Amino acid sequence: MYGFLRIPKLNKTDSDSYKKSYCGQCHALQKHFGYTLRALLSYDTTLISLLIDAQSQVSKCETKAWCAVFPRKVPVYHPDEMAQKIS
């Protein structure tokens, strides 16, 4: 089921949250497992991360990080958060 859980339409705030979570997953993979394992990122793990964040009582920490694909800084959820590490 790799990559099939993609959410089709979201409003602006939910879409921004989804992108920040996806990019945070990418940076968490790079930080904890190395640069080459970023290719294993899927929409499935992002959905799991959002579900874990929804159950958490702690507010999300946001930061900016360099994108591996596009040469610019993008807002991401911090890679050391619990939801990013678990998923």
N, CA and C atoms as a LAMMPS dump frame, in Angstrom:
ITEM: TIMESTEP
0
ITEM: NUMBER OF ATOMS
261
ITEM: BOX BOUNDS ff ff ff
-5.0000000000000000e+02 5.0000000000000000e+02
-5.0000000000000000e+02 5.0000000000000000e+02
-5.0000000000000000e+02 5.0000000000000000e+02
ITEM: ATOMS id mol type element x y z
1 1 1 N 0.821 -1.18 0
2 1 2 C 0 0 0
3 1 3 C 0.868 1.249 0
4 2 1 N 2.044 1.15 -0.539
5 2 2 C 3.032 2.21 -0.503
6 2 3 C 2.574 3.415 -1.332
7 3 1 N 2.225 4.518 -0.649
8 3 2 C 1.899 5.759 -1.318
9 3 3 C 0.464 5.928 -1.749
10 4 1 N -0.444 5.072 -1.323
11 4 2 C -1.836 5.168 -1.769
12 4 3 C -2.701 6.062 -0.891
13 5 1 N -2.238 6.405 0.296
14 5 2 C -3.045 7.187 1.219
15 5 3 C -2.803 8.682 1.048
16 6 1 N -3.069 9.206 -0.112
17 6 2 C -2.897 10.63 -0.371
18 6 3 C -4.246 11.323 -0.239
19 7 1 N -4.245 12.444 0.454
20 7 2 C -5.472 13.197 0.678
21 7 3 C -5.71 14.097 -0.528
22 8 1 N -6.874 13.997 -1.201
23 8 2 C -7.086 14.701 -2.47
24 8 3 C -7.236 16.214 -2.357
25 9 1 N -8.171 16.724 -1.588
26 9 2 C -8.445 18.161 -1.506
27 9 3 C -8.454 18.621 -0.055
28 10 1 N -7.694 19.689 0.231
29 10 2 C -7.66 20.271 1.565
30 10 3 C -7.793 21.782 1.452
31 11 1 N -8.248 22.41 2.536
32 11 2 C -8.251 23.864 2.524
33 11 3 C -6.828 24.375 2.745
34 12 1 N -6.63 25.685 2.712
35 12 2 C -5.284 26.273 2.73
36 12 3 C -4.51 25.924 4.001
37 13 1 N -5.128 26.045 5.175
38 13 2 C -4.41 25.779 6.421
39 13 3 C -4.073 24.299 6.57
40 14 1 N -4.995 23.419 6.208
41 14 2 C -4.726 21.984 6.289
42 14 3 C -3.685 21.56 5.264
43 15 1 N -3.709 22.177 4.095
44 15 2 C -2.716 21.875 3.071
45 15 3 C -1.319 22.298 3.514
46 16 1 N -1.213 23.459 4.155
47 16 2 C 0.081 23.908 4.669
48 16 3 C 0.592 22.989 5.767
49 17 1 N -0.302 22.543 6.632
50 17 2 C 0.08 21.619 7.694
51 17 3 C 0.552 20.283 7.116
52 18 1 N -0.132 19.814 6.072
53 18 2 C 0.256 18.556 5.421
54 18 3 C 1.644 18.679 4.785
55 19 1 N 1.899 19.805 4.118
56 19 2 C 3.213 20.016 3.489
57 19 3 C 4.32 20.117 4.528
58 20 1 N 4.056 20.804 5.629
59 20 2 C 5.058 20.927 6.689
60 20 3 C 5.362 19.571 7.308
61 21 1 N 4.343 18.759 7.474
62 21 2 C 4.545 17.429 8.028
63 21 3 C 5.333 16.544 7.055
64 22 1 N 5.013 16.622 5.771
65 22 2 C 5.716 15.831 4.759
66 22 3 C 7.189 16.226 4.701
67 23 1 N 7.456 17.522 4.691
68 23 2 C 8.845 17.987 4.645
69 23 3 C 9.571 17.673 5.954
70 24 1 N 8.852 17.728 7.068
71 24 2 C 9.445 17.353 8.347
72 24 3 C 9.827 15.886 8.383
73 25 1 N 9.009 15.047 7.762
74 25 2 C 9.335 13.621 7.653
75 25 3 C 10.628 13.417 6.862
76 26 1 N 10.75 14.163 5.774
77 26 2 C 11.942 14.055 4.935
78 26 3 C 13.196 14.432 5.73
79 27 1 N 13.118 15.509 6.488
80 27 2 C 14.274 15.939 7.273
81 27 3 C 14.543 15.014 8.453
82 28 1 N 13.494 14.419 9.012
83 28 2 C 13.698 13.451 10.09
84 28 3 C 14.394 12.198 9.564
85 29 1 N 14.016 11.746 8.373
86 29 2 C 14.7 10.593 7.774
87 29 3 C 16.172 10.9 7.527
88 30 1 N 16.455 12.097 7.044
89 30 2 C 17.838 12.474 6.769
90 30 3 C 18.632 12.585 8.064
91 31 1 N 18.04 13.148 9.105
92 31 2 C 18.752 13.345 10.363
93 31 3 C 19.039 12.032 11.077
94 32 1 N 18.069 11.126 11.095
95 32 2 C 18.21 9.908 11.883
96 32 3 C 18.765 8.717 11.104
97 33 1 N 18.621 8.712 9.775
98 33 2 C 19.03 7.532 9.013
99 33 3 C 19.951 7.813 7.838
100 34 1 N 20.186 9.072 7.501
101 34 2 C 21.083 9.384 6.401
102 34 3 C 20.362 9.96 5.2
103 35 1 N 21.136 10.574 4.353
104 35 2 C 20.594 11.317 3.22
105 35 3 C 19.917 10.414 2.19
106 36 1 N 20.458 9.241 1.94
107 36 2 C 19.924 8.382 0.875
108 36 3 C 18.569 7.766 1.214
109 37 1 N 18.251 7.642 2.486
110 37 2 C 16.978 7.036 2.861
111 37 3 C 15.797 7.996 2.755
112 38 1 N 16.047 9.217 2.334
113 38 2 C 14.944 10.151 2.095
114 38 3 C 14.027 9.656 0.977
115 39 1 N 14.536 8.81 0.125
116 39 2 C 13.736 8.276 -0.983
117 39 3 C 12.614 7.359 -0.494
118 40 1 N 12.667 6.91 0.75
119 40 2 C 11.638 6.021 1.292
120 40 3 C 10.422 6.766 1.818
121 41 1 N 10.44 8.075 1.766
122 41 2 C 9.322 8.866 2.266
123 41 3 C 8.084 8.63 1.416
124 42 1 N 6.946 8.447 2.083
125 42 2 C 5.696 8.233 1.357
126 42 3 C 4.582 9.037 2.016
127 43 1 N 3.464 9.133 1.32
128 43 2 C 2.308 9.833 1.865
129 43 3 C 1.71 9.06 3.034
130 44 1 N 1.929 7.762 3.079
131 44 2 C 1.41 6.938 4.164
132 44 3 C 2.009 7.367 5.505
133 45 1 N 3.314 7.582 5.54
134 45 2 C 3.964 7.991 6.789
135 45 3 C 3.534 9.387 7.197
136 46 1 N 3.254 10.24 6.233
137 46 2 C 2.786 11.587 6.554
138 46 3 C 1.405 11.534 7.185
139 47 1 N 0.546 10.687 6.683
140 47 2 C -0.781 10.532 7.276
141 47 3 C -0.678 9.993 8.694
142 48 1 N 0.208 9.05 8.926
143 48 2 C 0.417 8.52 10.275
144 48 3 C 0.937 9.617 11.199
145 49 1 N 1.848 10.434 10.697
146 49 2 C 2.381 11.541 11.484
147 49 3 C 1.29 12.536 11.867
148 50 1 N 0.4 12.852 10.938
149 50 2 C -0.693 13.772 11.237
150 50 3 C -1.67 13.178 12.249
151 51 1 N -1.906 11.872 12.175
152 51 2 C -2.782 11.215 13.151
153 51 3 C -2.16 11.221 14.548
154 52 1 N -0.859 11.028 14.633
155 52 2 C -0.174 11.084 15.927
156 52 3 C -0.206 12.502 16.479
157 53 1 N 0.021 13.495 15.617
158 53 2 C -0.038 14.895 16.052
159 53 3 C -1.433 15.284 16.524
160 54 1 N -2.456 14.738 15.906
161 54 2 C -3.825 15.061 16.297
162 54 3 C -4.14 14.545 17.707
163 55 1 N -3.508 13.463 18.122
164 55 2 C -3.734 12.9 19.447
165 55 3 C -2.856 13.539 20.514
166 56 1 N -1.83 14.269 20.1
167 56 2 C -0.886 14.867 21.037
168 56 3 C -1.443 16.158 21.632
169 57 1 N -1.132 16.412 22.878
170 57 2 C -1.545 17.639 23.548
171 57 3 C -0.509 18.749 23.4
172 58 1 N 0.666 18.42 22.921
173 58 2 C 1.761 19.379 22.781
174 58 3 C 1.635 20.101 21.445
175 59 1 N 1.893 21.404 21.447
176 59 2 C 1.838 22.154 20.187
177 59 3 C 3.033 21.799 19.311
178 60 1 N 2.851 21.915 18.01
179 60 2 C 3.887 21.539 17.059
180 60 3 C 4.94 22.639 16.951
181 61 1 N 6.183 22.247 16.915
182 61 2 C 7.293 23.183 16.772
183 61 3 C 7.64 23.296 15.289
184 62 1 N 7.634 24.498 14.778
185 62 2 C 7.891 24.717 13.357
186 62 3 C 9.25 25.388 13.17
187 63 1 N 9.951 25 12.118
188 63 2 C 11.238 25.585 11.78
189 63 3 C 11.355 25.68 10.267
190 64 1 N 12.425 26.275 9.789
191 64 2 C 12.678 26.334 8.348
192 64 3 C 13.922 25.501 8.049
193 65 1 N 13.89 24.786 6.941
194 65 2 C 15.003 23.919 6.57
195 65 3 C 15.156 23.92 5.053
196 66 1 N 16.362 23.62 4.612
197 66 2 C 16.627 23.554 3.173
198 66 3 C 15.997 22.316 2.574
199 67 1 N 15.326 22.508 1.453
200 67 2 C 14.697 21.399 0.745
201 67 3 C 15.759 20.638 -0.049
202 68 1 N 15.641 19.316 -0.071
203 68 2 C 16.593 18.497 -0.812
204 68 3 C 16.332 18.543 -2.314
205 69 1 N 15.105 18.821 -2.712
206 69 2 C 14.734 18.814 -4.125
207 69 3 C 14.81 20.215 -4.728
208 70 1 N 14.227 21.183 -4.027
209 70 2 C 14.213 22.559 -4.504
210 70 3 C 15.176 23.391 -3.659
211 71 1 N 16.009 24.211 -4.256
212 71 2 C 17.03 24.948 -3.499
213 71 3 C 16.47 26.184 -2.782
214 72 1 N 15.655 25.957 -1.772
215 72 2 C 15.104 27.056 -0.979
216 72 3 C 14.734 26.536 0.401
217 73 1 N 14.58 27.466 1.331
218 73 2 C 14.156 27.076 2.675
219 73 3 C 12.639 27.004 2.721
220 74 1 N 12.143 25.938 3.31
221 74 2 C 10.709 25.726 3.425
222 74 3 C 10.352 25.537 4.901
223 75 1 N 9.139 25.931 5.302
224 75 2 C 8.717 25.676 6.688
225 75 3 C 8.404 24.2 6.884
226 76 1 N 8.921 23.637 7.957
227 76 2 C 8.715 22.219 8.276
228 76 3 C 8.418 22.07 9.763
229 77 1 N 7.781 20.968 10.12
230 77 2 C 7.672 20.62 11.529
231 77 3 C 9.001 20.012 11.95
232 78 1 N 9.417 20.322 13.141
233 78 2 C 10.757 19.954 13.606
234 78 3 C 10.966 18.445 13.548
235 79 1 N 12.118 17.997 13.015
236 79 2 C 12.357 16.553 12.857
237 79 3 C 12.508 15.786 14.172
238 80 1 N 12.717 16.489 15.286
239 80 2 C 12.892 15.797 16.563
240 80 3 C 11.588 15.613 17.334
241 81 1 N 10.462 15.995 16.751
242 81 2 C 9.186 15.812 17.436
243 81 3 C 8.815 14.332 17.462
244 82 1 N 7.972 13.968 18.406
245 82 2 C 7.598 12.568 18.587
246 82 3 C 6.923 11.986 17.36
247 83 1 N 6.007 12.727 16.745
248 83 2 C 5.285 12.206 15.578
249 83 3 C 6.218 11.97 14.404
250 84 1 N 7.211 12.808 14.228
251 84 2 C 8.159 12.637 13.129
252 84 3 C 9.049 11.418 13.361
253 85 1 N 9.431 11.2 14.599
254 85 2 C 10.296 10.05 14.914
255 85 3 C 9.552 8.724 14.795
256 86 1 N 8.319 8.672 15.278
257 86 2 C 7.567 7.416 15.271
258 86 3 C 7.193 6.994 13.867
259 87 1 N 6.683 7.929 13.087
260 87 2 C 6.198 7.541 11.766
261 87 3 C 7.342 7.451 10.785
